[in-house]
Amino acid sequence: MTTLQFAHPMDELKNKLLHILNVIPPQSKIYYIDYPVYGNGGDLLIMKGTEAFFKDNRIQVQARYSVLDFPNGLAIPKDKIIVLNGGGNFGDLYPTHQKLREKIVNDYPDNRVVILPQTIFYKNETELDRTAAVFNRHKDLHLFVRDTLSQELAQTKFKTCHVYLSPDMAHQLWPIHSNYAPEKDLLCFLRTDIEKTVEQERFESSDQGDYLDWATLFNKTEQKGILLFRKLLKISGGNSLLSKCWGMYTDYLVNKAVNRFGNYNTVQTSRLHGHILSCLMDKPNVLLDNSYGKNGNYYSAWTKGIASAKLAGSTGE
């Protein structure tokens, strides 16, 4: 009797990233721009997934630049594809990264520009219209977005831009295995920044589990290491050796996050990548929404079919 094998939903999400190859074909030569140099482990997971995607599909990275060391007037050959990092900083909440994104689109009209999966959010409609004016001048711009609301907004405003719906790049890392068996019950991995909600505060008042966020996951020595890399990159002018060293240091930081998560049976989180990391580890988790609906929209688009994942409020949690 033959046993039927069913693909895990996470396999399907990883496979959905392959449609990016329609605009960045295998063996393409690219410039990878705006990789993260800070202590947000979610963005580090995105970077690791992106680099794994490049490697797995033989995409050749000619140079890497962060927002700290991208040089003005950089000459990029027209036959090279410019690839901008994905994440949740598209809009007016994180202007430093948005300004670089718009600068690239404006300054390189003859290159193909690809923006990897992003969530779009603007508080100010005027800022959105200003971005649209920049984007609509480019003739070969490709934008991947992580949820249907971002897709609708982009298709409405960015008239000449090619817009695609896609999961987050961190899904390329599936599956992730921890070196540690769970010894504790509940990890509350909760935001402490501007995206925190009143609902999260109610969860916190229950005073159950161990509380953690990216800022407290990495200790003072590790935080000093991150700051040192930031200072060095600001003055480096795009030093490839320094970028490689940052890649190795972030391997250590991401492994620390994996092993910490591995120490718990269940994760309760308002961090999108607390949720995604839990799913990558196939660990039971409950996701709380953030202040502008990013988490809930992502869950609805991609992870609601994963048995180990729940959205708070969706089934009475």
Backbone torsions as a table, in degrees:
resi	resn	phi	psi	omega
1	MET	NA	128.9	-177.0
2	THR	-83.6	132.0	176.6
3	THR	-90.3	125.1	179.5
4	LEU	-73.7	135.8	178.4
5	GLN	-106.4	121.9	179.9
6	PHE	-107.4	135.1	179.2
7	ALA	-68.4	141.1	173.8
8	HIS	-70.2	143.6	177.5
9	PRO	-53.9	-29.4	178.4
10	MET	-69.8	-30.7	173.0
11	ASP	-61.5	-41.9	-179.1
12	GLU	-65.0	-40.2	179.6
13	LEU	-66.4	-41.8	176.6
14	LYS	-60.8	-42.5	-179.7
15	ASN	-65.5	-28.5	179.1
16	LYS	-65.0	-22.9	178.1
17	LEU	-67.6	-17.9	-177.9
18	LEU	-63.8	-20.1	179.7
19	HIS	-69.9	-13.5	173.8
20	ILE	-63.1	-26.0	-179.9
21	LEU	-66.3	-13.2	175.6
22	ASN	-68.6	-25.0	-179.9
23	VAL	-115.4	-18.0	171.1
24	ILE	-124.5	82.7	-175.0
25	PRO	-62.9	154.5	174.7
26	PRO	-51.8	141.7	-179.4
27	GLN	72.9	9.5	173.5
28	SER	-62.1	152.1	173.5
29	LYS	-104.6	123.2	-170.0
30	ILE	-131.4	161.7	166.1
31	TYR	-110.1	123.2	-177.0
32	TYR	-100.8	116.1	-169.9
33	ILE	-118.7	143.7	173.3
34	ASP	74.1	35.4	171.6
35	TYR	-69.2	149.3	-171.8
36	PRO	-77.3	136.8	172.0
37	VAL	-129.2	72.9	178.7
38	TYR	-164.8	178.2	-168.6
39	GLY	-93.1	17.8	175.6
40	ASN	-81.1	106.9	-175.3
41	GLY	-63.6	-25.8	177.4
42	GLY	-63.3	-45.1	178.2
43	ASP	-68.9	-30.6	175.1
44	LEU	-66.3	-38.2	175.3
45	LEU	-63.0	-39.9	176.5
46	ILE	-60.6	-46.3	179.6
47	MET	-60.3	-44.5	-179.7
48	LYS	-64.3	-40.5	177.0
49	GLY	-64.7	-38.7	179.5
50	THR	-65.0	-47.0	179.4
51	GLU	-63.5	-37.6	177.0
52	ALA	-64.8	-38.9	177.7
53	PHE	-62.8	-43.7	177.8
54	PHE	-59.9	-47.7	-177.5
55	LYS	-64.5	-46.0	-177.1
56	ASP	-64.0	-26.1	-176.5
57	ASN	-112.9	17.7	173.3
58	ARG	56.4	35.8	175.7
59	ILE	-85.3	126.9	-170.5
60	GLN	-96.3	112.2	179.9
61	VAL	-84.5	114.5	-179.6
62	GLN	-79.7	-33.3	179.4
63	ALA	-161.4	152.9	178.2
64	ARG	-124.9	136.6	176.8
65	TYR	-138.5	140.2	172.4
66	SER	-96.9	178.3	175.7
67	VAL	-66.2	-18.1	-177.4
68	LEU	-81.4	-29.1	-170.5
69	ASP	-127.7	11.7	177.4
70	PHE	-70.7	120.2	-173.8
71	PRO	-83.6	142.1	173.9
72	ASN	-64.7	138.5	175.1
73	GLY	75.8	17.3	179.0
74	LEU	-60.7	128.2	178.1
75	ALA	-84.5	114.2	177.5
76	ILE	-115.1	119.0	-179.7
77	PRO	-54.1	143.9	-174.0
78	LYS	-66.1	-20.1	-179.4
79	ASP	-87.8	1.1	177.8
80	LYS	-95.6	139.3	178.7
81	ILE	-87.4	133.1	175.7
82	ILE	-95.0	121.7	-176.6
83	VAL	-116.0	119.8	-179.8
84	LEU	-98.4	139.2	-175.2
85	ASN	-61.8	150.3	176.3
86	GLY	-87.7	-177.4	178.0
87	GLY	144.0	-148.1	-178.1
88	GLY	-128.0	29.9	-176.5
89	ASN	-112.8	21.0	177.7
90	PHE	-86.5	115.2	-179.2
91	GLY	139.9	-154.1	-175.1
92	ASP	-108.1	10.5	175.1
93	LEU	-81.5	-29.7	-176.5
94	TYR	-128.6	75.1	-169.0
95	PRO	-64.1	-28.5	-178.3
96	THR	-59.6	-46.5	-179.0
97	HIS	-72.7	-35.9	179.6
98	GLN	-67.2	-38.0	178.1
99	LYS	-63.5	-40.9	177.2
100	LEU	-64.6	-42.4	-179.7
101	ARG	-58.4	-45.6	-179.1
102	GLU	-71.0	-34.1	177.3
103	LYS	-62.4	-43.7	179.1
104	ILE	-61.2	-48.3	-178.7
105	VAL	-61.7	-38.9	-178.6
106	ASN	-73.7	-41.1	-170.7
107	ASP	-85.3	-13.8	-177.4
108	TYR	-126.8	67.1	-175.5
109	PRO	-70.3	-17.5	-176.0
110	ASP	-101.4	-1.3	175.3
111	ASN	-97.6	149.0	166.7
112	ARG	-69.6	129.5	177.9
113	VAL	-117.2	126.8	-179.4
114	VAL	-121.2	124.0	175.9
115	ILE	-102.8	116.0	-177.8
116	LEU	-71.1	167.0	-165.4
117	PRO	-49.6	121.3	-177.4
118	GLN	-126.4	156.8	164.1
119	THR	-102.5	132.6	-177.7
120	ILE	-103.3	131.5	174.6
121	PHE	-150.4	126.3	175.2
122	TYR	-125.0	132.3	170.1
123	LYS	-80.9	-31.5	-171.6
124	ASN	-113.3	116.8	-179.0
125	GLU	-62.2	-32.3	179.1
126	THR	-63.1	-39.6	178.2
127	GLU	-65.9	-39.2	177.0
128	LEU	-61.6	-43.4	179.6
129	ASP	-65.5	-35.0	178.1
130	ARG	-65.7	-43.1	175.6
131	THR	-60.9	-43.6	-179.1
132	ALA	-60.0	-39.0	179.8
133	ALA	-62.2	-38.2	177.8
134	VAL	-69.4	-48.2	-175.4
135	PHE	-65.1	-37.8	-174.0
136	ASN	-73.7	-6.1	174.9
137	ARG	-88.0	-12.7	-176.0
138	HIS	-90.8	139.7	-173.1
139	LYS	-96.8	-8.9	-177.3
140	ASP	-143.4	58.9	-176.3
141	LEU	-110.2	130.8	-176.4
142	HIS	-126.3	122.3	-174.9
143	LEU	-120.2	120.4	173.7
144	PHE	-98.6	134.7	-178.7
145	VAL	-126.1	154.5	-169.4
146	ARG	-96.7	-4.9	-178.5
147	ASP	-152.0	164.2	-173.3
148	THR	-70.9	-30.4	177.2
149	LEU	-65.8	-42.6	175.9
150	SER	-63.1	-38.4	179.2
151	GLN	-62.5	-46.9	180.0
152	GLU	-62.7	-42.7	179.3
153	LEU	-62.7	-46.9	-177.7
154	ALA	-64.6	-42.2	-179.7
155	GLN	-66.4	-28.8	179.3
156	THR	-76.7	-42.4	-172.0
157	LYS	-94.0	-37.7	-174.4
158	PHE	-98.2	82.6	-167.8
159	LYS	-65.9	-33.9	-176.4
160	THR	-99.4	-1.3	-176.2
161	CYS	-86.9	140.2	173.3
162	HIS	-83.8	120.6	-173.4
163	VAL	-115.2	133.9	-177.6
164	TYR	-134.5	144.3	175.4
165	LEU	-91.1	131.1	-175.2
166	SER	-152.1	148.6	170.8
167	PRO	-67.9	169.0	177.7
168	ASP	-65.7	148.1	-178.0
169	MET	-64.7	-21.7	-179.8
170	ALA	-62.2	-20.0	180.0
171	HIS	-64.9	-17.1	176.8
172	GLN	-64.6	-18.2	-177.5
173	LEU	-83.1	-4.5	-178.7
174	TRP	-64.4	138.0	-8.7
175	PRO	-92.1	155.2	176.1
176	ILE	-112.0	133.3	179.8
177	HIS	-116.9	136.5	177.2
178	SER	-90.1	152.4	175.9
179	ASN	-82.3	-3.6	-173.0
180	TYR	-121.6	138.9	172.0
181	ALA	-83.6	145.9	-178.6
182	PRO	-59.2	132.0	175.6
183	GLU	-117.4	-13.3	-178.0
184	LYS	-124.8	163.5	-173.3
185	ASP	-85.1	-61.7	-167.2
186	LEU	-127.2	127.6	170.4
187	LEU	-106.1	123.0	174.7
188	CYS	-100.3	98.8	-176.1
189	PHE	-101.4	92.5	-164.5
190	LEU	-122.0	145.5	-178.9
191	ARG	-64.8	151.5	173.8
192	THR	-128.6	17.9	-172.8
193	ASP	-116.5	-158.7	-173.6
194	ILE	-68.3	-12.2	-178.5
195	GLU	-96.2	6.7	178.2
196	LYS	-69.5	148.8	-176.9
197	THR	-122.0	167.1	175.7
198	VAL	-64.7	-36.6	177.7
199	GLU	-58.9	-41.3	178.3
200	GLN	-62.4	-39.4	179.3
201	GLU	-61.3	-34.1	177.1
202	ARG	-67.3	-39.5	176.2
203	PHE	-62.5	-41.4	-178.8
204	GLU	-64.0	-32.7	-177.4
205	SER	-67.3	-16.5	178.2
206	SER	-71.0	-21.9	174.5
207	ASP	56.9	41.3	177.1
208	GLN	-113.4	146.1	176.0
209	GLY	83.3	180.0	177.4
210	ASP	-99.8	133.3	-174.7
211	TYR	-98.9	138.5	-175.9
212	LEU	-157.3	154.0	170.2
213	ASP	-145.4	173.8	-179.9
214	TRP	-56.0	-39.8	-176.5
215	ALA	-65.4	-28.5	-179.5
216	THR	-100.2	-14.5	175.3
217	LEU	-66.3	-41.7	-179.1
218	PHE	-92.8	126.9	-174.7
219	ASN	-75.6	179.3	-174.5
220	LYS	-61.5	-39.1	178.8
221	THR	-64.7	-42.0	178.6
222	GLU	-67.4	-37.7	176.7
223	GLN	-64.4	-39.0	177.2
224	LYS	-64.6	-36.9	176.4
225	GLY	-61.9	-42.2	177.7
226	ILE	-61.9	-45.4	179.8
227	LEU	-63.3	-36.8	178.6
228	LEU	-63.5	-44.5	177.7
229	PHE	-61.5	-39.6	178.5
230	ARG	-61.0	-45.1	-179.8
231	LYS	-63.6	-43.0	-178.6
232	LEU	-67.2	-40.3	-179.7
233	LEU	-67.0	-33.2	179.5
234	LYS	-60.6	-31.3	-176.7
235	ILE	-106.2	3.2	-171.7
236	SER	-85.9	-26.9	-176.1
237	GLY	70.1	29.2	176.8
238	GLY	86.9	47.0	-179.8
239	ASN	-73.2	117.8	-174.8
240	SER	-68.5	-32.9	178.3
241	LEU	-66.6	-41.0	178.3
242	LEU	-64.6	-40.2	176.9
243	SER	-61.9	-40.2	178.5
244	LYS	-65.2	-40.5	178.1
245	CYS	-64.4	-39.3	175.8
246	TRP	-61.5	-39.2	177.5
247	GLY	-59.8	-40.9	179.3
248	MET	-70.5	-39.1	179.2
249	TYR	-65.0	-39.0	179.8
250	THR	-72.6	-23.9	170.1
251	ASP	-57.9	-44.1	178.8
252	TYR	-63.5	-44.7	-178.2
253	LEU	-64.1	-43.2	179.9
254	VAL	-66.6	-40.6	177.4
255	ASN	-62.4	-34.8	177.0
256	LYS	-63.7	-43.0	178.2
257	ALA	-62.5	-43.5	179.7
258	VAL	-60.1	-45.7	-177.6
259	ASN	-69.6	-33.7	177.0
260	ARG	-67.4	-46.1	176.8
261	PHE	-60.7	-37.3	-179.1
262	GLY	-64.2	-16.2	-177.7
263	ASN	-81.7	-2.6	-175.7
264	TYR	-122.8	149.3	176.2
265	ASN	-74.6	-37.7	-172.9
266	THR	-138.8	147.5	177.4
267	VAL	-122.5	133.5	172.0
268	GLN	-115.4	122.7	-169.4
269	THR	-146.4	146.8	169.5
270	SER	-109.4	6.3	174.2
271	ARG	-93.1	124.4	-179.6
272	LEU	-55.1	-40.6	-177.9
273	HIS	-86.4	-8.8	163.2
274	GLY	-66.9	-39.5	176.6
275	HIS	-68.6	-48.8	-177.5
276	ILE	-64.8	-41.4	177.8
277	LEU	-61.6	-42.0	176.8
278	SER	-59.4	-42.4	179.1
279	CYS	-67.2	-38.6	177.7
280	LEU	-62.7	-27.3	178.3
281	MET	-96.2	0.9	-177.2
282	ASP	55.3	44.5	-176.7
283	LYS	-106.2	134.1	177.4
284	PRO	-54.8	133.3	-178.3
285	ASN	-152.7	150.1	175.3
286	VAL	-117.2	125.5	-177.2
287	LEU	-101.1	127.4	171.2
288	LEU	-96.9	147.8	178.9
289	ASP	-74.5	161.5	174.1
290	ASN	-99.9	-171.7	-169.4
291	SER	-67.6	-25.2	-177.8
292	TYR	-123.1	20.2	170.6
293	GLY	85.3	8.1	-178.0
294	LYS	-58.1	-46.2	-175.4
295	ASN	-66.8	-47.2	-179.2
296	GLY	-63.3	-40.1	178.7
297	ASN	-65.3	-38.2	179.0
298	TYR	-66.9	-44.1	178.6
299	TYR	-58.2	-45.4	-178.2
300	SER	-63.8	-36.0	-177.1
301	ALA	-77.5	-34.0	-166.4
302	TRP	-132.4	-44.1	-165.5
303	THR	-106.2	3.9	-178.1
304	LYS	-67.7	-17.8	179.0
305	GLY	-88.0	1.7	-179.7
306	ILE	-89.1	121.2	-171.7
307	ALA	-62.1	-31.4	-176.3
308	SER	-82.7	-5.0	-174.9
309	ALA	-112.8	135.5	176.5
310	LYS	-131.2	149.4	173.1
311	LEU	-100.7	125.1	179.9
312	ALA	-57.6	128.2	-179.5
313	GLY	96.2	-20.9	-176.7
314	SER	-76.9	-28.6	178.3
315	THR	-133.5	27.1	174.4
316	GLY	90.9	8.8	178.1
317	GLU	-62.8	NA	NA
